Amino acid sequence: MHTIGIIGGLGPQATIDYYQRIVDHFQTRNHSLAIPEIVIFSLDITRLFAMIEASEWDSLANWLADKVRALHLAGAEFAAISANTPHIVFDRVQAMSPIPLVSIVDATLAAAQVNGYKRLGLLGTAFTMQSNFFARDGVSIFVPNTEEQQRIHERLISEIEHGVFTAATKQELLAIICSLQERHQLDAVILGCTELPLLLHDGDTNIPLLNTTAIHVDAICQRCIGN
């Protein structure tokens, strides 16, 4: 099994979920306690947000690339960023990386393609919803309106990133998903923040929810065993 490198902390709750999911995957697969070696570099999410708000794209890419290099020096043979928002500069980071990176965007869109989903809603931080890194040929991406985006972002920053999960916020997010579906006749909705699947689950609504954490972890685990 290849050594996994993870850039985490963006935010911490999702990083914990990644680690647990990887461990569960291999313990189930191997029918034993055997798991791959995992190196995690946990970063300060406030630095991420500050650089994005200032549009400091070179600084952001260099910051992330430096951490990937550190993971490589610590023994990681490939790496992943356990968050959606940093993928704004993913291509730049990959170009500077000494090891391959597993993209959450590529993995999610591949899962959508397998299921025949072409009209996709997208929830995440304001930065993710206002970017276009999920937009690819053959896929149409639809985001909530400006007021809804602000509410989602506020709930993420003030509650969910702190590990606070309330029934009221869950119902608010599901109402936004329902409204988005009514406006755009979606095939599925991307949970484009890796903290969102900690609150929202497939089956909570009648439209499929693409859990980017679960999808990304599956891609990471497949890469770990050489598939």
C-alpha positions in Angstrom: 0.0 0.0 0.0 1.4 3.4 -0.9 1.8 6.0 1.8 -1.0 8.6 1.7 -0.4 12.3 2.2 -3.3 14.6 3.3 -3.4 18.3 3.4 -6.0 18.8 6.2 -7.4 21.4 8.6 -9.4 23.1 5.9 -11.4 22.4 8.0 -10.5 20.1 10.9 -13.9 18.3 11.2 -13.6 17.0 7.6 -10.0 15.9 8.1 -11.2 13.7 11.0 -13.8 12.3 8.7 -11.3 11.5 6.0 -9.0 9.7 8.4 -11.8 7.6 9.9 -13.2 6.7 6.5 -9.8 5.6 5.2 -9.2 3.5 8.3 -12.6 2.0 8.0 -12.1 1.2 4.3 -8.9 -0.7 4.8 -9.9 -2.5 8.0 -13.1 -3.7 6.2 -11.2 -4.6 3.0 -8.3 -6.4 4.8 -10.5 -8.0 7.5 -7.8 -6.9 9.9 -6.3 -3.9 11.7 -3.9 -3.3 8.7 -4.1 0.2 7.3 -1.7 2.2 5.1 0.7 4.8 6.4 -1.0 8.2 6.4 0.8 11.6 6.8 -1.4 14.6 7.6 -0.3 18.2 7.4 -3.1 20.2 9.2 -3.3 23.9 8.1 -4.9 27.0 9.4 -8.2 27.5 7.6 -8.2 31.3 8.4 -5.1 31.7 6.3 -6.8 29.9 3.4 -9.8 32.2 3.6 -7.7 35.4 4.0 -5.7 34.6 0.8 -8.8 33.8 -1.2 -10.6 37.0 0.0 -7.5 39.0 -1.1 -7.3 37.0 -4.4 -3.7 36.1 -3.6 -3.7 33.1 -5.9 0.0 32.7 -6.3 0.5 32.9 -2.5 -2.2 30.3 -2.0 -0.8 27.9 -4.6 2.7 28.3 -3.2 1.5 27.8 0.4 -0.3 24.6 -0.5 2.6 23.3 -2.7 5.0 23.9 0.2 2.9 21.6 2.4 2.7 18.9 -0.3 6.5 19.0 -0.5 6.6 18.6 3.3 4.3 15.6 3.0 6.6 14.1 0.3 9.6 14.6 2.5 7.7 12.8 5.3 7.2 9.8 3.0 4.0 10.4 1.2 3.9 8.9 -2.3 0.8 10.8 -3.4 -1.4 13.4 -1.7 -4.9 14.9 -1.6 -6.4 18.1 -0.2 -9.3 17.2 2.1 -11.4 20.2 1.1 -13.1 21.6 -2.0 -12.3 25.3 -1.8 -8.5 25.0 -2.2 -9.1 23.3 -5.6 -9.5 26.9 -7.0 -5.7 26.6 -7.4 -5.4 22.8 -7.7 -3.8 22.9 -11.2 -1.1 25.3 -10.0 -0.4 23.2 -7.0 -0.2 20.0 -9.1 2.2 21.6 -11.4 4.6 22.4 -8.5 4.0 19.1 -6.7 6.8 16.4 -6.5 4.1 13.7 -6.2 0.7 13.0 -7.8 -2.4 14.7 -6.3 -5.8 13.1 -6.2 -8.4 15.7 -7.2 -11.7 15.9 -5.4 -13.2 17.6 -8.4 -12.1 14.9 -10.9 -13.3 12.2 -8.6 -16.7 13.8 -8.1 -17.3 14.5 -11.7 -16.3 11.0 -12.6 -18.9 9.7 -10.1 -21.5 12.0 -11.6 -20.7 10.6 -15.1 -21.0 7.0 -14.0 -24.5 7.8 -12.7 -25.5 9.8 -15.8 -25.8 13.1 -13.9 -25.4 16.1 -16.1 -27.4 18.9 -14.3 -25.7 19.4 -11.0 -26.4 21.7 -8.1 -23.5 22.9 -6.0 -23.4 23.8 -2.4 -20.2 24.9 -0.6 -18.4 27.9 0.7 -19.1 31.2 -1.1 -15.7 30.8 -2.7 -16.5 27.4 -4.1 -20.0 28.4 -5.3 -18.7 31.6 -7.0 -15.8 29.8 -8.8 -16.1 27.6 -11.8 -13.7 24.7 -11.1 -16.5 22.1 -11.2 -17.6 23.3 -14.6 -16.5 20.9 -17.3 -17.7 19.9 -20.8 -20.9 17.9 -20.7 -21.9 19.1 -17.2 -24.0 22.0 -16.2 -23.5 23.5 -12.7 -26.2 25.5 -10.9 -25.6 27.3 -7.6 -28.0 28.9 -5.1 -28.9 32.6 -5.5 -26.8 35.3 -3.8 -28.9 35.4 -0.6 -28.9 31.6 -0.3 -25.1 31.5 -0.9 -24.6 34.0 1.9 -26.7 31.9 4.3 -24.9 28.7 3.4 -21.5 30.3 3.9 -22.4 31.8 7.2 -23.7 28.5 8.5 -20.5 26.8 7.4 -18.2 29.4 9.0 -20.1 30.0 12.2 -21.4 26.5 13.0 -20.4 23.6 10.8 -16.7 24.3 10.7 -16.8 24.4 14.5 -18.5 21.0 14.7 -21.9 22.4 15.5 -24.7 20.6 13.7 -28.2 21.6 14.3 -31.6 20.4 13.1 -32.5 24.0 12.1 -29.5 24.5 9.9 -30.1 21.1 8.3 -33.6 22.0 7.4 -32.5 25.4 6.1 -30.0 23.7 3.8 -32.5 21.1 2.6 -34.9 23.9 1.8 -32.2 25.6 -0.3 -31.6 22.3 -2.1 -35.3 21.9 -2.8 -35.6 25.4 -4.2 -32.5 24.9 -6.4 -34.1 21.7 -7.7 -37.4 23.4 -8.5 -35.6 26.1 -10.4 -33.2 24.0 -12.4 -34.5 20.4 -12.6 -31.3 18.9 -11.3 -30.0 15.3 -11.6 -28.1 15.6 -8.3 -26.5 18.1 -5.9 -22.8 18.2 -5.1 -22.0 18.7 -1.4 -19.1 20.8 -2.4 -17.7 21.4 1.2 -16.3 18.4 2.9 -18.1 19.4 6.2 -21.6 19.3 4.6 -21.8 15.5 4.5 -21.4 15.6 8.3 -24.8 17.2 8.4 -26.6 16.2 5.1 -26.9 12.6 4.0 -28.2 10.9 0.9 -31.9 10.1 1.6 -32.5 13.4 3.4 -34.1 14.7 0.2 -35.5 13.1 -3.0 -32.6 14.3 -5.1 -29.2 12.4 -5.0 -26.5 14.1 -2.9 -22.9 13.6 -4.1 -20.8 13.3 -0.9 -17.5 14.7 -2.0 -15.7 13.3 1.0 -16.9 9.8 0.4 -16.1 10.0 -3.3 -12.7 11.5 -2.7 -11.8 8.9 0.0 -12.7 6.1 -2.4 -10.4 7.6 -5.0 -7.6 8.0 -2.4 -8.0 4.4 -1.3 -7.9 3.1 -4.9 -4.8 5.1 -5.6 -3.2 3.7 -2.4 -3.5 0.1 -3.6 -2.4 1.0 -7.1 -5.7 1.0 -8.9 
